[in-house]
């Protein structure tokens, strides 16, 4: 099966380097004039899919905002995933799962096995039970052409206390995560299938991303405070593999489909200008 890295490289080449989130939190539903209920959730998700599913390289539903409605919310998530696939977008499910043994294997089966109703192209994962604990995710992703984005340097201020703590060999915790993911991508072309989540708001942290060989998901753009120009500071020579991700900055333009497309086109143009200037 074709690898996730290969599919992502092609999608970014064809549609541009942009990931848009589907984050139907109560404030956005209200802004769109929708009720904070199942009908509002379904209307919100369908509108985003209809507006952007056939033009954005990657769409990232945030699982928690569907899960909060219970089984019927998860059913809407399953439908959203199918609609996105039909529209040609790659689907990155933001679940940030992490566990050990049979439990992480079950998470892997839920999201990365083609027989699952929640099967997606890639997921986010937390490495803080040890990167090695995620091995079942990495293995199933490799078997079925999926991808895994592992948290490394996140935008939230609380993250630094753990991520930038020093290990016995002097590296930060984040750098050990970066280095282990780099090993998983060794030799992969044109792009590895195992990525990192690195917040666009964190500035220059001195971490070395040059050997990752996989995609670098950059949240924190737009409403969270970072602009496209900040990508240069955070990623430096690794800009070529950056996948900028926006949620509220684009979604706030809804529910009008034309306005959603215009917002996505605007942030994509801003990111293209920065990423094209990487040399």
PyMOL commands that set and color helices and strands:
alter all, ss='L'
color gray80, all
select helices_A, chain A and resi 4-15+26-31+38-52+64-67+71-87+101-112+131-144+157-163+173-184+230-241+248-251+257-276
alter helices_A, ss='H'
color red, helices_A
select strands_A, chain A and resi 19-22+58-61+90-97+122-125+147-153+192-198+214-218+242-246
alter strands_A, ss='S'
color yellow, strands_A
deselect
rebuild
show_as cartoon
